């Protein structure tokens, strides 16, 4: 609504978003909780290096994020236009 100025309807309602969030979080948490611990998990030192360095952040936020948003908004607008 904010990006379209109220001209396009919402894709999902608030209850749908909460149900989707609850469902996806529950399944991943159950999978992680059921996985057995590794035999030498606490004896090895942690891996060195950063998880999110400059090249990963640039690729995620400057390339992949806007590209995905563009494709999703184009698909939604096209589906809305075709269905009336």
KAQUIHU-V109596 format. One line per field, one symbol per residue. phi: phi as a letter, one per 30 degrees, with the letter a starting at -180 (. if undefined). A space follows every 10 residues. Layout:
phi=???
This chain:
phi=.ddciidcdd dbdddddddd dddddddddd dddddddddb dccddddcjc dbcddddddd cccddddddd dddddddddd dddj
